Amino acid sequence: MKGFLIDPELKVIEEVDKDFENLEELQEAVEGYIEVAGYIKDNSGGENVVYCDEEGLLKLQFSFTKADWNANPLAGRLLVVGTDGEGNNVDATVTSEELKGMVSFVSLAEVRSMYA
């Protein structure tokens, strides 16, 4: 299934094609235990889920993802896949261009200044 991996350290949004049907594949993608970080409705109304590492803030991070769907910057890698509304992962319906318009990458110093 088609999805997108957002890596703040590399500052990239990479298209990935993998099953993502079991917990291990999701955890491997985000490099930790998964947690839902938000949902994205694309321009055509399709629904997508964003997974993150639930322990991302406990790990040493120097770069973060600021995203339209979340009020606070997110730590670690993010995985975006589509959802059928019943808990099953399907192909992402959001496009790379849409994602690029929704995210920016911020440094640790920038995050600190947001909360100073």
DRENPA-3360 file (N, C-alpha, C; in nm, 2 decimals, always signed):
BEGIN
1 = MKGFLIDP = +0.08/-0.12/+0.00/+0.00/+0.00/+0.00/+0.09/+0.12/+0.00 ~ +0.04/+0.23/-0.06/+0.11/+0.35/-0.07/+0.09/+0.44/+0.05 ~ +0.20/+0.49/+0.10/+0.20/+0.58/+0.21/+0.32/+0.68/+0.20 ~ +0.33/+0.76/+0.30/+0.44/+0.86/+0.31/+0.51/+0.86/+0.44 ~ +0.64/+0.86/+0.44/+0.72/+0.87/+0.56/+0.78/+1.01/+0.56 ~ +0.75/+1.08/+0.68/+0.80/+1.21/+0.70/+0.91/+1.20/+0.80 ~ +1.03/+1.24/+0.76/+1.15/+1.23/+0.84/+1.21/+1.37/+0.87 ~ +1.19/+1.42/+0.99/+1.23/+1.56/+1.02/+1.39/+1.57/+1.02;
9 = ELKVIEEV = +1.46/+1.47/+1.06/+1.60/+1.47/+1.06/+1.66/+1.49/+0.92 ~ +1.60/+1.42/+0.82/+1.65/+1.44/+0.68/+1.57/+1.55/+0.61 ~ +1.46/+1.60/+0.67/+1.38/+1.70/+0.61/+1.32/+1.65/+0.48 ~ +1.26/+1.53/+0.48/+1.21/+1.48/+0.35/+1.07/+1.42/+0.38 ~ +0.99/+1.41/+0.27/+0.86/+1.34/+0.27/+0.88/+1.24/+0.16 ~ +0.89/+1.11/+0.19/+0.93/+1.00/+0.10/+0.81/+0.91/+0.08 ~ +0.77/+0.88/-0.05/+0.67/+0.79/-0.07/+0.72/+0.65/-0.05 ~ +0.64/+0.57/+0.02/+0.68/+0.43/+0.05/+0.57/+0.34/+0.01;
17 = DKDFENLE = +0.60/+0.21/-0.03/+0.51/+0.11/-0.07/+0.53/-0.01/+0.01 ~ +0.45/-0.04/+0.11/+0.46/-0.16/+0.19/+0.33/-0.20/+0.24 ~ +0.31/-0.31/+0.30/+0.18/-0.36/+0.34/+0.12/-0.28/+0.46 ~ +0.20/-0.25/+0.56/+0.16/-0.18/+0.68/+0.03/-0.23/+0.74 ~ +0.02/-0.37/+0.73/-0.10/-0.43/+0.78/-0.08/-0.49/+0.92 ~ +0.05/-0.50/+0.96/+0.07/-0.55/+1.10/+0.15/-0.45/+1.18 ~ +0.14/-0.47/+1.31/+0.20/-0.38/+1.40/+0.35/-0.36/+1.38 ~ +0.42/-0.47/+1.35/+0.57/-0.46/+1.34/+0.61/-0.37/+1.22;
25 = ELQEAVEG = +0.54/-0.37/+1.11/+0.57/-0.29/+1.00/+0.55/-0.14/+1.03 ~ +0.44/-0.11/+1.10/+0.41/+0.03/+1.14/+0.52/+0.08/+1.24 ~ +0.56/-0.01/+1.33/+0.66/+0.03/+1.43/+0.79/+0.05/+1.37 ~ +0.83/-0.03/+1.27/+0.95/-0.02/+1.20/+0.96/+0.11/+1.12 ~ +0.85/+0.15/+1.07/+0.85/+0.28/+0.99/+0.87/+0.40/+1.08 ~ +0.81/+0.40/+1.20/+0.83/+0.52/+1.28/+0.94/+0.50/+1.38 ~ +1.00/+0.38/+1.38/+1.12/+0.35/+1.47/+1.08/+0.35/+1.62 ~ +0.96/+0.30/+1.65/+0.92/+0.29/+1.79/+0.78/+0.24/+1.80;
33 = YIEVAGYI = +0.72/+0.25/+1.92/+0.58/+0.21/+1.94/+0.49/+0.31/+1.87 ~ +0.39/+0.27/+1.80/+0.30/+0.36/+1.73/+0.20/+0.42/+1.81 ~ +0.16/+0.54/+1.77/+0.05/+0.62/+1.83/-0.01/+0.70/+1.72 ~ -0.13/+0.73/+1.72/-0.20/+0.81/+1.62/-0.17/+0.96/+1.66 ~ -0.11/+1.03/+1.56/-0.07/+1.17/+1.58/-0.18/+1.26/+1.51 ~ -0.27/+1.21/+1.44/-0.37/+1.29/+1.38/-0.43/+1.23/+1.25 ~ -0.53/+1.30/+1.20/-0.59/+1.26/+1.08/-0.59/+1.37/+0.98 ~ -0.58/+1.34/+0.85/-0.58/+1.43/+0.74/-0.69/+1.40/+0.64;
41 = KDNSGGEN = -0.77/+1.50/+0.61/-0.86/+1.49/+0.50/-0.79/+1.56/+0.38 ~ -0.78/+1.49/+0.27/-0.72/+1.55/+0.15/-0.82/+1.63/+0.08 ~ -0.77/+1.70/-0.03/-0.86/+1.79/-0.11/-0.98/+1.72/-0.17 ~ -0.97/+1.59/-0.19/-1.09/+1.52/-0.24/-1.18/+1.46/-0.14 ~ -1.15/+1.48/-0.01/-1.23/+1.43/+0.10/-1.18/+1.29/+0.15 ~ -1.08/+1.23/+0.10/-1.02/+1.11/+0.15/-0.96/+1.12/+0.29 ~ -0.97/+1.02/+0.37/-0.92/+1.02/+0.50/-0.79/+0.95/+0.51 ~ -0.69/+1.01/+0.59/-0.56/+0.95/+0.61/-0.53/+0.96/+0.76;
49 = VVYCDEEG = -0.45/+0.86/+0.81/-0.41/+0.86/+0.95/-0.26/+0.89/+0.95 ~ -0.22/+0.96/+1.06/-0.08/+0.99/+1.08/-0.03/+0.91/+1.20 ~ +0.07/+0.83/+1.19/+0.12/+0.75/+1.30/+0.26/+0.82/+1.34 ~ +0.29/+0.81/+1.47/+0.42/+0.86/+1.52/+0.47/+0.76/+1.62 ~ +0.59/+0.79/+1.67/+0.65/+0.71/+1.77/+0.60/+0.77/+1.91 ~ +0.52/+0.69/+1.98/+0.47/+0.74/+2.11/+0.57/+0.78/+2.21 ~ +0.70/+0.74/+2.19/+0.80/+0.77/+2.28/+0.90/+0.87/+2.22 ~ +0.86/+0.94/+2.11/+0.95/+1.03/+2.03/+1.01/+1.14/+2.12;
57 = LLKLQFSF = +0.93/+1.19/+2.21/+0.98/+1.30/+2.29/+1.08/+1.25/+2.40 ~ +1.08/+1.12/+2.42/+1.18/+1.07/+2.52/+1.31/+1.04/+2.46 ~ +1.32/+1.05/+2.33/+1.45/+1.03/+2.25/+1.51/+1.16/+2.22 ~ +1.64/+1.16/+2.20/+1.71/+1.28/+2.17/+1.67/+1.32/+2.02 ~ +1.62/+1.44/+2.01/+1.57/+1.49/+1.88/+1.63/+1.63/+1.86 ~ +1.67/+1.66/+1.74/+1.72/+1.79/+1.70/+1.63/+1.86/+1.60 ~ +1.54/+1.78/+1.54/+1.45/+1.84/+1.44/+1.31/+1.78/+1.45 ~ +1.21/+1.86/+1.43/+1.07/+1.83/+1.45/+0.99/+1.86/+1.33;
65 = TKADWNAN = +0.87/+1.81/+1.33/+0.77/+1.83/+1.22/+0.66/+1.92/+1.28 ~ +0.64/+2.04/+1.22/+0.53/+2.12/+1.25/+0.42/+2.09/+1.14 ~ +0.30/+2.05/+1.19/+0.20/+2.01/+1.09/+0.07/+2.08/+1.12 ~ +0.00/+2.10/+1.01/-0.13/+2.17/+1.02/-0.23/+2.09/+1.10 ~ -0.22/+1.96/+1.11/-0.32/+1.88/+1.18/-0.29/+1.87/+1.33 ~ -0.18/+1.93/+1.38/-0.14/+1.91/+1.52/-0.10/+2.05/+1.57 ~ -0.14/+2.08/+1.69/-0.11/+2.21/+1.74/+0.04/+2.22/+1.78 ~ +0.10/+2.11/+1.82/+0.24/+2.11/+1.87/+0.33/+2.04/+1.77;
73 = PLAGRLLV = +0.46/+2.08/+1.77/+0.55/+2.01/+1.68/+0.56/+1.86/+1.72 ~ +0.58/+1.77/+1.63/+0.59/+1.63/+1.65/+0.73/+1.58/+1.64 ~ +0.77/+1.49/+1.73/+0.90/+1.44/+1.74/+0.91/+1.30/+1.66 ~ +1.02/+1.28/+1.60/+1.04/+1.15/+1.53/+0.98/+1.14/+1.39 ~ +0.99/+1.03/+1.34/+0.94/+1.00/+1.20/+0.79/+0.98/+1.21 ~ +0.72/+1.02/+1.10/+0.58/+1.01/+1.09/+0.54/+0.92/+0.97 ~ +0.44/+0.84/+0.98/+0.39/+0.76/+0.87/+0.25/+0.80/+0.84 ~ +0.22/+0.83/+0.71/+0.09/+0.87/+0.67/+0.04/+0.76/+0.57;
81 = VGTDGEGN = -0.08/+0.70/+0.61/-0.14/+0.60/+0.52/-0.29/+0.64/+0.52 ~ -0.36/+0.58/+0.42/-0.51/+0.60/+0.42/-0.58/+0.52/+0.52 ~ -0.70/+0.55/+0.55/-0.78/+0.47/+0.64/-0.92/+0.45/+0.57 ~ -0.98/+0.33/+0.60/-1.11/+0.31/+0.54/-1.22/+0.35/+0.64 ~ -1.19/+0.41/+0.75/-1.28/+0.45/+0.85/-1.32/+0.34/+0.95 ~ -1.27/+0.22/+0.93/-1.31/+0.11/+1.02/-1.18/+0.05/+1.08 ~ -1.08/+0.13/+1.08/-0.95/+0.08/+1.15/-0.85/+0.01/+1.06 ~ -0.88/+0.00/+0.93/-0.79/-0.07/+0.84/-0.71/+0.04/+0.76;
89 = NVDATVTS = -0.59/+0.00/+0.74/-0.50/+0.09/+0.66/-0.52/+0.06/+0.51 ~ -0.52/+0.16/+0.43/-0.53/+0.15/+0.28/-0.44/+0.25/+0.22 ~ -0.43/+0.25/+0.09/-0.34/+0.35/+0.02/-0.37/+0.49/+0.07 ~ -0.27/+0.57/+0.09/-0.29/+0.71/+0.12/-0.36/+0.78/+0.01 ~ -0.45/+0.87/+0.04/-0.52/+0.94/-0.06/-0.47/+1.09/-0.07 ~ -0.40/+1.13/+0.03/-0.33/+1.26/+0.03/-0.21/+1.25/-0.07 ~ -0.18/+1.36/-0.14/-0.07/+1.36/-0.23/+0.06/+1.41/-0.16 ~ +0.17/+1.39/-0.22/+0.30/+1.44/-0.17/+0.29/+1.60/-0.17;
97 = EELKGMVS = +0.23/+1.66/-0.27/+0.22/+1.80/-0.28/+0.14/+1.86/-0.17 ~ +0.02/+1.79/-0.14/-0.06/+1.83/-0.03/+0.01/+1.83/+0.10 ~ +0.09/+1.71/+0.12/+0.16/+1.70/+0.25/+0.27/+1.81/+0.26 ~ +0.34/+1.84/+0.15/+0.44/+1.94/+0.16/+0.38/+2.08/+0.20 ~ +0.26/+2.10/+0.16/+0.19/+2.23/+0.20/+0.14/+2.23/+0.34 ~ +0.14/+2.11/+0.41/+0.09/+2.10/+0.54/+0.20/+2.09/+0.65 ~ +0.32/+2.06/+0.61/+0.43/+2.04/+0.71/+0.55/+2.13/+0.68 ~ +0.61/+2.16/+0.79/+0.74/+2.23/+0.78/+0.83/+2.16/+0.89;
105 = FVSLAEVR = +0.96/+2.18/+0.88/+1.05/+2.12/+0.97/+1.11/+2.23/+1.06 ~ +1.12/+2.21/+1.19/+1.17/+2.31/+1.28/+1.28/+2.25/+1.36 ~ +1.38/+2.33/+1.40/+1.49/+2.28/+1.48/+1.45/+2.28/+1.63 ~ +1.53/+2.22/+1.71/+1.51/+2.21/+1.86/+1.51/+2.36/+1.91 ~ +1.60/+2.44/+1.86/+1.60/+2.58/+1.91/+1.47/+2.65/+1.88 ~ +1.42/+2.63/+1.76/+1.29/+2.69/+1.73/+1.17/+2.64/+1.81 ~ +1.18/+2.51/+1.85/+1.07/+2.45/+1.94/+1.09/+2.52/+2.07 ~ +1.21/+2.53/+2.12/+1.23/+2.59/+2.25/+1.18/+2.73/+2.26;
113 = SMYA = +1.20/+2.81/+2.15/+1.16/+2.95/+2.15/+1.00/+2.96/+2.14 ~ +0.94/+2.85/+2.09/+0.79/+2.85/+2.08/+0.73/+2.84/+2.22 ~ +0.80/+2.78/+2.32/+0.75/+2.76/+2.45/+0.82/+2.83/+2.56 ~ +0.90/+2.93/+2.52/+0.98/+3.01/+2.62/+0.89/+3.11/+2.69;
% end
